[in-house]
Amino acid sequence: MEEELVSIKIPKDLFDKIEGRIDGVEFKSVSEYVIFVLEEVVSDDEEEGEEEDVYSEEDEEKIRERLKGLGYL
């Protein structure tokens, strides 16, 4: 089943830049390229949010002290 799509508006000059950028590459349209870029940005933001919770404050303090002891901080 195909995903439902909605329309967004971007400035014509940006559209033209993207169109020039995708010429001769794997993207078949500006829309396909924009969807790819937005998915990457959203994915990166989600991953960054997950990474923030990797260490507790106590763990971070221990790491800082260890790095300080080694002369890195």
N, C-alpha and C positions, 0 to 999 in steps of 0.2 A: 504494500500500500504506500502511495506517495505522500510525503509530508505536505501539510497545508502551508502555503506561502502567503506572506503579506507584502505589501509594497512600502518602501521607504524612499525618501527623496534625498539626493545628494547634489551638490553643486555640479554644474555641467563641466567646469574645468577639471574637477576631481574625477568625474566619469571619464573624461578624455585622457587624463593621465593614466588611469587604470587600464583603459582600453589599449593604450600604447604599451603598457607594461606587460600585458598578457599576450600580446602578439607573438605567435610562434612558440607558446608554451602549452602546458597541458590543460589550461582552463579554456572552456569553450565560450564563456561569456563573462561580462563584468559581474553579473549577479553571482555566478559560480565562484568567482574569485573573492568577492566581498563576503559571501557565506563562509568560505574557507578561513579567511582572515578573522572574522568575528568569532568563529568557533575556536580558533587558536587562542585568541585573546581571552575569551570566557574560560576556556580550559586552563590557561596559565593562571588566571585569577583564582580559580577554584583550587588549583594545586598549591598556590602560595598560601592560601588560607589554611590548608591542611598542614603545610610545613611549619606554620607558626606555632602549632601546638605540639611539636615533636618533643621539646624539652620543657620540663617544669622550671619555675623560677629558681628553685634550689639547684637543679642541674645546671642551669645557665651560670649561676654564681660559681659553682664548682669549676666549670669550664673556664670562666674568666680568671679565677684564681690560678688555675693550672697554667693558662697561657701567660699570665703575669709572671709566675714563677719561672717560666721558660724564657722570659724576656721578650715575648711577642707583644705584650701590652704595656 
